[in-house]
């Protein structure tokens, strides 16, 4: 297929914290009073706001010399239709990249970190000073991308939901999720706080907190031992053989063709088991969850609770890799 020439850049942004609070309290003065009455520092919100707009303005100025563009707020993403003649430029935190990716239709995305002192930017390879190089590369059709496969939850009623980072399956509030789980030829009934299904891109996010919790509790009550050293006769001992560096905790490194699921706080009882608590999902091995919750069951993606489908009794979700993917420009 012949590459489509890029004619328009779409800048995707979020409101700053200060903007969101001013919308709520109507004025800066009332917003300042609210923040400071709770012990916060209004100046921090204001500085973050100013840095963001300085970055956005610098980006827009450079972009206007190269290609036509317009800016949309993230709230318009579900209804906005991107075109293959577009370049998508995301300006914000990592989460905004994940949210935008689901609607990107494989169109190249250039992710820009507007505040490098504040945001880690795991998914943000560019800043307002160097992003234009990526724009030039895309327009010349001479660029590389990081291709990220989505996770997909498909229900037996035809509904489906994509996730760039992770899917959550469970209750809408602090109650137990009840369901049947089938994986790798085994089925059991469970009661838990829900499941997290992570992509490779999302493995450093929500999923990592589950590993942090599990290893933290384990270390508190049963400190981990270093890995066994290799036994080598003394006369053959080499410096490189003296010790194998201890690996305190193992965390699987996912490929783009794998998902990892983890059950949060599984509870054992007469009716419920906790044998299937984690696993790798791939093209051959899918995860199937059948809801046993009469109400308040949901599946949502990428931490956005408004982006959900109901998951109540009778609903069966099959979790797999989607055929759709996002393309994040890397050079």
C-alpha positions as CSV (number, residue, x, y, z in Angstrom):
1,X,0.0,0.0,0.0
2,X,1.3,3.4,-1.0
3,X,2.0,5.7,2.0
4,X,-0.5,8.5,2.6
5,X,0.9,12.0,2.5
6,X,0.4,13.8,5.8
7,X,-1.6,17.0,5.5
8,X,-2.8,17.8,9.1
9,X,-1.4,17.5,12.6
10,X,-3.8,16.9,15.5
11,X,-2.5,17.9,18.9
12,X,-4.1,16.1,21.8
13,X,-3.8,17.6,25.2
14,X,-5.4,17.4,28.7
15,X,-6.5,20.2,31.0
16,X,-4.0,21.2,33.6
17,X,-4.8,20.5,37.2
18,X,-5.3,24.3,37.7
19,X,-7.7,24.5,34.8
20,X,-9.8,21.6,36.1
21,X,-10.1,23.2,39.5
22,X,-10.9,26.6,38.1
23,X,-13.8,25.0,36.2
24,X,-15.0,23.6,39.5
25,X,-14.6,26.7,41.6
26,X,-15.1,29.4,38.9
27,X,-12.2,31.7,39.8
28,X,-8.5,31.5,40.5
29,X,-9.1,33.2,43.9
30,X,-11.6,30.5,45.0
31,X,-9.3,27.8,43.6
32,X,-6.3,29.2,45.5
33,X,-8.4,29.3,48.7
34,X,-9.5,25.7,48.2
35,X,-5.9,24.4,47.6
36,X,-4.3,26.3,50.5
37,X,-7.1,25.4,52.9
38,X,-6.3,21.8,52.4
39,X,-2.6,22.4,53.0
40,X,-1.5,22.4,49.4
41,X,0.7,24.8,47.5
42,X,-1.2,26.9,45.0
43,X,2.1,28.0,43.5
44,X,2.9,24.5,42.4
45,X,-0.3,24.2,40.5
46,X,0.3,27.6,38.9
47,X,3.9,26.7,37.9
48,X,2.8,23.4,36.4
49,X,0.1,25.3,34.4
50,X,2.6,27.9,33.1
51,X,5.2,25.3,32.1
52,X,2.6,23.3,30.2
53,X,1.4,26.3,28.2
54,X,4.9,27.5,27.5
55,X,5.7,24.1,26.0
56,X,2.4,23.9,24.1
57,X,2.8,27.4,22.6
58,X,6.4,26.6,21.6
59,X,5.2,23.4,20.0
60,X,2.4,25.0,18.1
61,X,4.7,27.8,16.8
62,X,7.2,25.3,15.4
63,X,4.4,23.1,14.0
64,X,2.7,26.0,12.1
65,X,5.9,26.4,10.0
66,X,5.7,22.9,8.8
67,X,2.0,21.7,8.7
68,X,-1.5,22.8,9.4
69,X,-2.7,21.8,12.8
70,X,-5.4,22.0,15.4
71,X,-5.6,21.1,19.1
72,X,-8.3,18.9,20.8
73,X,-8.9,18.1,24.4
74,X,-8.7,14.4,25.5
75,X,-12.5,14.5,26.3
76,X,-13.2,14.6,22.5
77,X,-11.2,11.4,21.8
78,X,-14.1,8.9,21.9
79,X,-16.0,10.9,19.2
80,X,-13.1,12.2,17.1
81,X,-12.3,10.5,13.9
82,X,-8.7,10.5,12.9
83,X,-7.7,10.4,9.3
84,X,-4.8,8.6,7.6
85,X,-3.6,12.0,6.4
86,X,-3.1,13.1,10.0
87,X,-0.2,13.0,12.3
88,X,-1.1,12.7,16.0
89,X,0.9,14.7,18.5
90,X,0.2,13.9,22.1
91,X,1.3,16.6,24.6
92,X,1.0,15.4,28.2
93,X,1.6,12.5,30.6
94,X,2.0,8.9,29.7
95,X,-1.6,8.2,30.4
96,X,-2.7,10.5,27.7
97,X,-0.6,8.5,25.2
98,X,-2.4,5.3,26.3
99,X,-5.9,7.0,26.0
100,X,-5.1,8.4,22.6
101,X,-3.6,5.2,21.2
102,X,-7.0,3.3,21.3
103,X,-8.5,5.8,18.9
104,X,-5.4,6.3,16.7
105,X,-6.1,3.6,14.0
106,X,-2.4,2.9,13.6
107,X,-1.7,6.5,12.6
108,X,1.8,7.6,13.7
109,X,1.8,9.2,17.1
110,X,4.5,11.6,18.3
111,X,4.5,11.8,22.1
112,X,5.9,14.9,23.7
113,X,6.8,15.5,27.3
114,X,5.9,19.1,28.2
115,X,7.5,19.1,31.6
116,X,10.5,16.8,32.0
117,X,11.1,17.8,35.6
118,X,7.6,16.6,36.6
119,X,6.8,13.7,34.4
120,X,8.7,10.4,34.0
121,X,7.8,10.2,30.4
122,X,8.3,6.4,29.8
123,X,6.1,6.7,26.7
124,X,7.2,10.3,25.9
125,X,10.5,10.2,23.8
126,X,10.3,13.8,22.6
127,X,10.2,17.3,24.1
128,X,9.1,20.7,22.7
129,X,12.6,21.3,21.4
130,X,13.2,18.2,19.4
131,X,9.7,16.9,18.4
132,X,9.8,18.7,15.1
133,X,12.5,16.3,13.9
134,X,10.0,13.5,14.3
135,X,7.4,15.5,12.4
136,X,9.8,16.0,9.5
137,X,10.6,12.3,9.5
138,X,6.9,11.3,9.4
139,X,6.2,13.8,6.6
140,X,9.1,12.3,4.6
141,X,7.9,8.8,5.3
142,X,11.3,8.0,6.8
143,X,10.7,7.1,10.4
144,X,10.6,4.2,12.9
145,X,7.9,3.3,15.3
146,X,7.4,1.3,18.4
147,X,4.4,-0.9,17.6
148,X,2.2,-1.7,20.6
149,X,-0.4,-4.4,20.5
150,X,-3.6,-3.8,22.4
151,X,-5.2,-6.1,24.9
152,X,-8.8,-6.9,24.1
153,X,-11.8,-8.0,26.2
154,X,-14.5,-9.6,24.0
155,X,-17.9,-10.4,25.6
156,X,-20.3,-13.1,24.5
157,X,-22.9,-10.4,23.6
158,X,-20.6,-8.9,21.0
159,X,-19.2,-5.9,23.0
160,X,-15.4,-5.4,23.2
161,X,-12.9,-3.1,24.8
162,X,-9.3,-2.3,23.9
163,X,-6.5,-1.4,26.3
164,X,-3.1,0.1,25.6
165,X,-1.7,-0.5,29.2
166,X,-4.1,-2.6,31.1
167,X,-7.7,-4.0,31.6
168,X,-9.4,-4.2,34.9
169,X,-12.1,-6.8,35.5
170,X,-14.0,-6.6,38.8
171,X,-16.4,-4.6,40.9
172,X,-17.2,-0.9,40.7
173,X,-16.6,-0.4,44.4
174,X,-14.9,-2.0,47.4
175,X,-16.8,-5.3,47.3
176,X,-15.6,-8.7,46.2
177,X,-15.6,-9.8,42.6
178,X,-17.2,-13.2,42.0
179,X,-16.4,-15.1,38.8
180,X,-15.2,-18.3,37.2
181,X,-11.8,-18.2,35.7
182,X,-10.5,-20.5,32.9
183,X,-6.9,-20.6,31.9
184,X,-4.5,-23.2,30.6
185,X,-7.1,-25.9,30.7
186,X,-8.1,-25.3,34.3
187,X,-11.3,-23.7,35.7
188,X,-12.1,-22.5,39.2
189,X,-14.5,-20.2,41.0
190,X,-12.9,-17.1,42.6
191,X,-13.6,-14.3,45.0
192,X,-11.1,-11.4,44.7
193,X,-10.6,-7.7,44.3
194,X,-10.6,-8.2,40.6
195,X,-8.0,-8.9,37.9
196,X,-5.4,-6.8,36.1
197,X,-4.4,-7.8,32.5
198,X,-1.4,-5.9,31.3
199,X,0.3,-5.4,28.0
200,X,4.0,-5.1,27.6
201,X,3.6,-1.3,27.4
202,X,1.7,-1.3,30.7
203,X,3.9,-3.6,32.7
204,X,5.7,-0.8,34.4
205,X,2.4,0.8,35.5
206,X,-0.4,-0.7,37.5
207,X,0.9,-4.3,37.2
208,X,4.2,-3.3,38.8
209,X,2.3,-2.2,41.9
210,X,1.0,-5.7,42.3
211,X,4.5,-7.1,42.2
212,X,5.6,-4.4,44.6
213,X,2.9,-5.4,47.1
214,X,3.5,-9.2,46.7
215,X,7.2,-9.0,47.1
216,X,7.0,-6.4,49.9
217,X,4.7,-8.6,52.0
218,X,6.8,-11.6,51.3
219,X,10.1,-9.8,52.3
220,X,8.5,-8.5,55.5
221,X,7.7,-12.0,56.8
222,X,10.1,-14.2,54.9
223,X,13.1,-12.3,53.6
224,X,14.2,-13.6,50.2
225,X,17.4,-15.6,49.9
226,X,20.0,-14.9,47.1
227,X,20.1,-17.4,44.3
228,X,22.3,-20.4,44.9
229,X,25.9,-19.9,43.7
230,X,27.3,-22.3,41.2
231,X,29.4,-25.0,42.8
232,X,32.8,-25.2,41.1
233,X,35.8,-27.2,42.4
234,X,38.4,-24.9,44.0
235,X,41.2,-25.7,41.6
236,X,39.0,-24.7,38.6
237,X,37.6,-21.6,40.2
238,X,37.6,-18.5,38.0
239,X,36.8,-15.0,39.0
240,X,33.8,-15.1,36.8
241,X,32.5,-18.3,38.5
242,X,32.8,-17.1,42.1
243,X,29.2,-16.0,42.4
244,X,26.1,-15.6,40.4
245,X,24.7,-12.2,41.1
246,X,21.6,-12.7,43.3
247,X,18.3,-11.9,41.7
248,X,16.1,-10.9,44.6
249,X,12.8,-10.7,42.7
250,X,11.7,-12.1,39.3
251,X,9.5,-10.0,37.1
252,X,8.6,-11.5,33.7
253,X,9.6,-9.3,30.7
254,X,6.7,-9.3,28.3
255,X,7.0,-9.3,24.5
256,X,4.7,-7.4,22.3
257,X,2.9,-10.7,21.6
258,X,2.1,-11.4,25.3
259,X,-0.2,-10.2,28.1
260,X,0.2,-10.9,31.8
261,X,-2.8,-11.3,34.1
262,X,-2.7,-11.2,37.9
263,X,-5.6,-11.8,40.4
264,X,-5.7,-9.2,43.1
265,X,-6.2,-10.5,46.7
266,X,-7.8,-13.9,45.9
267,X,-9.8,-15.3,48.8
268,X,-10.0,-19.0,49.6
269,X,-13.2,-20.4,51.1
270,X,-15.4,-23.5,50.8
271,X,-16.6,-22.3,47.4
272,X,-13.7,-20.3,46.1
273,X,-10.1,-21.2,45.2
274,X,-6.9,-19.4,44.6
275,X,-4.8,-21.6,42.4
276,X,-5.0,-19.6,39.2
277,X,-3.5,-16.3,40.3
278,X,-1.3,-15.2,37.4
279,X,-0.2,-16.2,33.9
280,X,1.0,-15.3,30.4
281,X,-1.7,-14.8,27.7
282,X,-0.6,-15.3,24.1
283,X,-2.1,-16.3,20.8
284,X,-2.4,-19.9,21.9
285,X,-3.4,-19.3,25.5
286,X,-6.4,-17.1,26.2
287,X,-8.1,-16.2,29.5
288,X,-11.8,-16.6,29.9
289,X,-13.7,-15.0,32.8
290,X,-17.4,-15.7,33.5
291,X,-19.1,-13.2,35.8
292,X,-21.0,-14.4,38.8
293,X,-21.8,-10.8,40.0
294,X,-25.6,-9.9,39.8
295,X,-24.7,-6.2,39.7
296,X,-21.7,-3.8,39.9
297,X,-19.4,-5.9,37.7
298,X,-17.3,-3.9,35.1
299,X,-14.4,-4.1,32.7
300,X,-12.5,-0.8,32.1
301,X,-9.3,0.0,30.4
302,X,-6.2,2.1,31.1
303,X,-7.4,3.4,34.5
304,X,-10.4,5.3,33.0
305,X,-13.5,4.1,34.8
306,X,-15.7,6.0,32.4
307,X,-14.4,3.8,29.6
308,X,-16.1,0.6,30.6
309,X,-18.5,-2.2,29.7
310,X,-20.8,-3.9,32.2
311,X,-19.8,-7.3,33.4
312,X,-22.6,-8.9,35.3
313,X,-24.1,-12.4,35.7
314,X,-24.2,-14.2,32.4
315,X,-21.4,-12.2,30.8
316,X,-18.4,-14.1,29.6
317,X,-15.2,-12.3,28.7
318,X,-12.4,-13.7,26.5
319,X,-9.1,-11.8,27.0
320,X,-6.7,-11.9,24.1
321,X,-4.2,-9.9,22.1
322,X,-6.0,-7.6,19.6
323,X,-5.2,-7.4,16.0
324,X,-5.1,-3.6,16.4
325,X,-2.1,-1.7,17.5
326,X,-0.6,1.7,18.1
327,X,2.4,3.2,16.3
328,X,4.5,5.5,18.5
329,X,7.2,7.3,16.5
330,X,10.7,6.7,17.9
331,X,12.8,8.7,15.4
